Amino acid sequence: MDTSRERVLSYYEQLKMLLTKRTSHQAIVDAPFCDPLMATNMNLGMVELLLVGPDGKTITMAALSETEHAKNAAKTSEIPLKNIQIPVSHNRNSIARAIRTGKQLRTEDWDYLFTPVLGVESARFNQATAGIACSVVQPFSSRQHTGAIVCSFYKVPDEKLVKDFLAFYVPLVKQSLKT
């Protein structure tokens, strides 16, 4: 695994160049895959950008990375992923809890990402077809947006690598979302 300091710094520079200007939601979720080797080193399979709606009551997907893992999840979901709306107040949903508490959450069971919209079997089927081992929900908040980045990994990732990546990536996402 090539996670040399130089390689990581080069990857972060690429991310910074891609996200320091206002860009599309799709470009935000695709940016972490700009260096396929680094994405592979992190075991990163897909990234979602979720935003709280103007009503402050629902969370919807703004963008999903264009990876094979993401395409498989989208293809097999009984409800189109873009149509899923999660109540911010839902206590069992990891995305809603992360946004409400401002704390990062990790789950190895997509039931906690899709409840109450999808049933347990449907959520786990999506996870299995996507080939995802675990997901990390990183909430963020700014004047313009409240939401979360969900990074899903096909193998349980190195925690320090993920922590460092999210510490760099999420501020760039917030900057890119400014209007």
N, C-alpha and C positions, 0 to 999 in steps of 0.2 A: 504494500500500500504506500503510494507516494504522497505523504503528507508533510514533506519537507517544508521548512519555514518559507523558502523561496516560492515554492509551488502554491502554498496557501496565500501568501501575500499577493502573488500574481492573480490568483482567483478573486481575491477581495477587490483588487484594482479593477478587474473586469466587471464585477458586480457594481462597483461604484460608478464606473463609466456608463453602465446601462441604466442605472436608477437615480442618478443625481438630477436628472431633469424630469419634468412631468411626463409621464408615459402612460400607456394603456394598462388596464388591469391585467390583460393577457400577458403583456411584456413583464409585469411584476412577477407573475408565477412561473414564467418560463426562464427568467434570468438565472436562477440557481443551476440551470442545466447548460449554461454557456460553456462550461468546461466539463465535458462528460466524465473525465477521469476523476475530478474532484467530487462530482455528484455520486459517482460509483464508490469512491472512497468513503463517503458518508452513508452509503446504502440508501440514498435518497431516491424514492420512487415517484413521488408526486407532491405538488404543493397546491393548496387552495387559499384563495383570498375570500374571507367572509366579512360582510359588513352589516352593521345594525342599520335597519331602515330608518327613514326620517321620523316614523312614528315612535321609535325607541322601543318597540315591542317585539320585533321579529329580526331574525338573522337570516340573510340569504347569501348564496354563493355569488360573488362578483366575477370570479375566474377560477379555472382549473387548468393546471399545466397540461401541455400537449405531449404527454409521455405515454408509453404503452400501458403502464400501470393505471394511469388515469383513464385512458380510453377503455380499458377492460372494465373498470368500475362503472363508468358512464353507460357502457353498452348493456350491462346486465341489470342495472338498477330498475326496479319495478316502477319507480317514480323518477322522471328525469331529474338529475342532480340540480340543475338550475332552477327547478320548480320547488325544491324543498325549502320550507320556511320553518325555522325553529324558534319557538317562543323564548325570548330572553329570560323570562322568569322560570323556565323549566329547571327543576333542581337536580335531575338525574343526567341531563345533557352536559357533557364535558365542555363543549364550546360555550354554552350559556354560562356555566359556572366560572370558566376562565375569564370571560368578559366581565361578569359581575364582580369578581374578586380581584381582577388584575393579576392573577397568578397563573403561571404556566402549568399545564396539566398534561399528563401522558396517559395513553390508554393502549392496551393491546386487544381491545374488543370494540369494534365499530358500533356495537349496539349503543355505546355511550356517546357516539358522535351523531347518530341518526334518530335516537329516541326523541320525541314520541311519534315522529313521522313514519318511520319504517319499523316494522316488527323485528324482533330479535333475529329470526332466521334470515330475513331479507338483508338486514344490515351485515350480518356475518357472511352471507353469500357474496355481497359486494366486496367485502374485505378479501375473501378467499380468491375471487376471480381477479382482483387487482394484485394479489400476491403480496399483501402488506402484512408485516409482523407487528408494527406499532406506529402510533401517530402521536405527535407532540403538538399541542395547541398553545400558541403563543399569542396572548391578547395584546392589543395596543389601543391607545386612545390619543386623539389630537383634537384640535379645535374643529377640524373639518369632518373627521371620521372616528367611529369606534368600531372595532372589529377584532378579527383574529387571523393569523396565518396558521394553517395546519400543514405541517410537514409530515409526510408519511414515508416510512422506511420499510424496505423489503427484508431487511435483517435488523435485529436490534442494534442500533448505532452506538458508537463510542460517545458517552455522555459529554465529555469535555469538548470534543469536536463539534457536537450539536450546539452546546451552550455557546461556544465561541462564534459559531456560524450565525445563530439567531441574534446574538448581541450585536453583530455587525449588520446583518440583513434587515432586521425589523426597523431600525432607525432610517435606513434607506427607503424602505417601503413607505413609512410615514412621510418622508420628505417628498417622495414621488407622488403621493396622493394629494399633496397640497394643491389648492386651486388658486 
